[in-house]
Amino acid sequence: MDILSDVLRLLRLRASVFLHSSFCGVWTLDSSGTGRATFHSIARGACWLHMPGHEAPVALRGGDLVVFPRDAVHTITSSSKPPYLPPHSGMTQSGQDGPSTSVICGYFDFASPLANPLLKVLPDLIHIRSEDPDNAQWLDMLMRFMSAEASGGAPGSDVLIDKLADVLFIQVIRTHIQRHIGDQGLLAALAEPRISRALEAVHTDPGFAWSVERLAQVAGMSRSAFARRFQEVMAVTPMTYVTHWRMQRAYDRLEMGTESVAAIADTFGYQTEAAFRKSFKQYMGVGPGAVRKGKAGPTDASTQDDST
């Protein structure tokens, strides 16, 4: 079981490019404030990234990529001096003198309304530099493809660019894992072989009758040591994570609308449909029927505890 792939699938990623343009003279680009994850690729040239709370601007060069998983306020400009503009001011440009900078910008949207354990642990800014030899090959290749398609305007180019942006997000996540694991969250758990084995077991068979004891056996640890370490890394108890993942998978299947509630209940280890409905409503904040009809979205109940 590839846990990262399992988590990424449940996000139902839909990437799209909204801007491919070249700027000269004095210019600013501010795409924040939409509530959507955003990326900017510097296809050619150089510019500066400004973010409130950061003491110094960040120099961006051709081949660099910046990603804002939670739509952090930011402005990209031609100058190292902070822009004197109100936030979310869109694009401005004056003059045509000076070198040209080409930028490709897009959104990462996630069709699933669920709280995903991956998105929670990503930072406000991910900066991937073209000069890093570990990133140069894949980043340069993707950016060349995207730039060529955006410039060429061949039939089907819009769809192809969006698909390339899908690949871009996955590569960004993989690169971030290699560089910054952190002390807590899903990425940190994947880096610990014993905790990772327990997670793999849950993701492989979420409907199994898991208990803390059984997960501790899979991890090769004592019950108390496993429970303590799991909560330290994941910030929830083992059984909270099990229930959370079951409910996310169940929610996804309910939205697909191809299985009965009884069948889904059985898949995720519930003895009766009534027990599943009660647990689902308690945990997700909505009933299975409302999800199936598309009339309601869940609340984030990931902090609830089910430590049986």
C-alpha positions in Angstrom: 0.0 0.0 0.0 1.4 3.4 -1.1 -0.1 5.6 1.7 0.8 8.8 0.0 -1.0 7.7 -3.2 -4.0 6.7 -1.2 -4.2 10.1 0.5 -3.6 12.0 -2.8 -6.4 10.1 -4.6 -8.9 11.1 -1.9 -8.1 14.8 -2.5 -9.5 14.5 -6.0 -7.0 17.0 -7.3 -8.1 19.3 -10.1 -5.3 21.6 -11.3 -5.7 24.4 -13.8 -3.5 27.2 -15.2 -5.1 30.7 -15.2 -2.2 32.9 -16.4 0.7 32.5 -18.8 2.1 36.0 -19.4 5.3 38.0 -19.8 6.0 41.2 -17.9 8.4 44.1 -18.6 9.0 47.4 -16.8 7.5 47.8 -13.3 4.9 45.2 -12.5 3.1 43.3 -9.7 1.1 40.1 -9.6 -1.2 39.3 -6.7 -3.4 36.3 -7.0 -4.0 35.6 -3.3 -7.4 36.0 -1.6 -9.2 33.3 -3.6 -9.1 30.7 -0.9 -7.5 28.3 -3.4 -4.0 26.7 -3.4 -1.9 28.6 -5.9 1.3 28.1 -7.8 3.6 30.4 -9.8 6.3 29.1 -12.0 9.0 31.5 -13.3 9.4 30.3 -16.8 12.0 32.9 -17.7 13.6 36.0 -16.1 13.7 37.1 -12.5 11.4 38.7 -9.9 10.7 39.0 -6.2 8.2 37.4 -3.8 6.9 39.5 -1.0 4.9 38.1 2.0 3.6 39.9 5.0 5.6 38.9 8.1 8.7 38.0 6.1 11.6 40.4 6.8 13.1 40.1 3.4 11.7 39.4 -0.1 12.5 36.1 -1.8 14.5 36.3 -5.0 12.9 34.1 -7.7 14.8 33.1 -10.9 13.9 31.4 -14.1 12.9 27.8 -13.4 11.8 28.4 -9.8 8.4 27.3 -8.5 6.5 28.7 -5.5 3.4 27.0 -4.1 0.9 28.4 -1.6 -1.2 25.4 -0.3 -3.4 27.6 1.9 -3.6 30.8 -0.2 -1.1 32.8 1.9 -1.1 36.5 1.1 1.7 37.2 -1.3 2.8 39.5 -4.1 5.2 38.8 -6.9 6.9 42.0 -8.4 9.7 43.3 -10.5 11.3 45.0 -7.5 12.9 44.0 -4.3 11.0 46.8 -2.6 7.6 46.0 -1.0 4.8 47.0 -3.3 2.6 49.9 -2.0 -0.6 48.4 -3.1 -3.7 47.1 -1.3 -3.9 43.3 -1.0 -5.5 41.2 -3.7 -4.9 44.0 -6.3 -4.6 41.6 -9.3 -2.0 42.6 -11.9 -0.4 46.0 -12.7 2.2 46.9 -15.2 3.8 50.2 -16.3 6.4 50.7 -18.9 8.0 48.3 -21.4 11.7 48.9 -20.6 13.9 46.3 -19.0 14.2 42.5 -19.2 11.1 40.3 -19.7 9.9 37.9 -17.0 7.6 35.0 -18.1 5.3 33.5 -15.4 2.9 30.6 -15.4 0.3 30.6 -12.7 -2.4 28.1 -11.7 -4.7 26.8 -9.0 -4.7 23.4 -7.2 -8.3 22.6 -6.3 -9.4 19.7 -4.3 -12.9 18.4 -5.1 -13.1 16.4 -1.8 -14.6 18.6 1.0 -12.9 16.4 3.6 -10.1 17.4 5.9 -7.1 15.6 4.5 -4.2 14.7 6.7 -1.7 15.7 3.9 -2.9 19.3 3.5 -2.8 19.9 7.2 1.0 19.5 7.4 2.1 21.5 4.4 3.6 24.9 5.1 2.2 28.2 3.9 5.0 28.5 1.2 6.9 25.8 -0.7 9.8 27.2 -2.7 11.4 24.8 -5.2 14.6 26.2 -6.7 15.7 25.3 -10.2 19.3 25.3 -9.0 18.8 22.4 -6.7 20.2 19.4 -8.7 17.6 17.0 -7.1 14.8 19.1 -8.6 16.3 20.5 -11.8 15.4 17.6 -14.2 11.8 17.1 -13.4 11.0 20.7 -12.8 12.7 21.9 -16.0 10.9 19.2 -18.0 7.5 20.0 -16.7 7.9 23.7 -17.1 9.1 23.4 -20.6 6.1 21.3 -21.5 3.7 23.6 -19.8 5.3 26.7 -21.4 5.3 25.2 -24.8 1.7 24.2 -24.6 0.6 27.5 -23.2 2.4 29.4 -26.0 1.4 27.1 -28.9 -2.3 27.0 -28.4 -2.7 23.6 -30.2 -6.0 21.8 -30.0 -6.4 20.2 -26.6 -3.6 22.3 -25.0 -5.8 23.5 -22.2 -6.6 20.0 -21.0 -3.0 18.9 -21.4 -1.7 21.9 -19.4 -4.1 21.1 -16.6 -3.0 17.5 -16.5 0.7 18.6 -16.4 -0.3 20.8 -13.4 -1.7 17.7 -11.7 1.7 16.0 -12.1 3.3 19.2 -10.9 1.5 19.1 -7.5 2.4 15.4 -6.9 6.1 16.2 -7.7 5.9 19.2 -5.3 4.7 16.9 -2.5 7.3 14.3 -3.1 10.0 17.0 -3.1 8.7 18.5 0.1 8.7 15.1 1.8 12.4 14.6 0.8 13.4 18.0 2.2 11.1 18.7 5.2 9.7 15.8 7.1 8.9 17.7 10.3 8.2 16.4 13.8 4.5 15.9 13.6 1.8 14.9 11.0 1.4 12.4 8.2 4.8 13.0 6.6 6.6 12.6 9.9 4.7 9.3 10.5 5.6 8.0 7.1 9.3 8.5 8.0 9.0 6.3 11.1 9.0 2.6 10.0 7.0 1.3 12.9 4.3 3.9 12.8 4.3 3.7 9.0 3.6 0.0 9.2 0.5 0.6 11.3 -0.7 3.3 8.9 -0.1 1.0 6.0 -2.2 -1.7 7.6 -5.1 0.7 8.2 -5.0 2.0 4.6 -4.8 -1.5 3.2 -7.8 -2.8 5.1 -9.7 0.1 6.8 -12.7 -2.2 7.5 -10.7 -4.6 9.6 -11.5 -4.8 13.3 -8.6 -2.7 14.4 -7.7 -2.0 18.0 -4.7 -0.3 19.6 -3.4 -3.8 20.5 -3.6 -5.1 17.0 -2.0 -2.0 15.5 0.8 -2.2 18.1 1.5 -5.8 17.1 1.8 -4.7 13.4 4.2 -1.9 14.5 6.2 -4.3 16.6 5.7 -2.2 19.8 4.0 -2.5 23.2 0.5 -1.2 23.4 1.4 1.7 25.6 4.6 2.7 23.7 2.7 2.6 20.4 -0.3 4.6 21.6 2.0 7.2 23.1 4.3 7.5 20.0 1.4 7.5 17.5 -0.3 10.4 19.3 3.0 12.3 19.6 3.5 12.1 15.8 0.0 12.2 14.4 -1.6 14.4 17.2 -4.6 12.1 17.4 -5.0 8.6 19.0 -4.6 5.5 16.8 -8.4 4.8 16.9 -9.3 8.4 16.1 -7.2 8.1 13.0 -8.7 4.7 12.0 -12.3 6.2 12.4 -11.3 9.4 10.6 -9.9 7.5 7.6 -12.9 5.1 7.5 -15.3 8.0 7.5 -13.3 9.8 4.7 -13.4 6.7 2.6 -17.0 6.2 3.3 -17.8 9.8 2.4 -16.0 9.4 -0.9 -18.0 6.3 -1.8 -21.3 7.9 -0.8 -20.6 10.8 -3.1 -19.9 8.4 -5.9 -23.4 7.0 -5.4 -22.7 3.5 -6.8 -23.1 1.5 -3.6 -25.8 1.1 -1.0 -25.3 2.5 2.5 -25.5 -1.1 3.8 -22.7 -2.2 1.5 -20.5 0.7 2.5 -21.2 0.0 6.2 -20.2 -3.6 5.7 -17.0 -2.6 3.9 -15.8 -0.5 6.8 -16.5 -3.0 9.5 -19.9 -2.0 10.8 -22.2 -4.8 11.9 -25.4 -3.0 11.0 -26.4 -0.1 8.7 -27.9 1.7 11.7 -24.6 1.6 13.6 -22.8 3.0 10.6 -25.4 5.8 10.1 -25.1 6.8 13.7 -21.3 6.8 13.7 -21.1 8.7 10.4 -23.5 11.4 11.5 -21.7 11.8 14.8 -18.3 12.0 13.3 -18.9 13.9 10.0 -21.8 16.1 11.1 -24.1 15.0 8.4 -26.0 11.8 7.6 -25.1 9.4 4.7 -28.3 10.3 2.9 -27.4 14.0 2.8 -24.0 13.3 1.4 -25.4 11.0 -1.3 -27.9 13.6 -2.4 -25.2 16.3 -2.4 -27.1 18.5 0.0 -24.6 18.9 2.8 -20.9 18.9 3.5 -19.1 17.5 6.5 -17.6 19.3 9.4 -14.0 18.7 10.3 -14.4 16.3 13.2 -10.8 15.1 13.1 -10.1 16.1 16.7 -12.8 13.8 18.1 -11.5 10.9 20.1 -12.5 7.3 19.8 -9.9 5.5 21.8 -11.6 2.1 22.2 
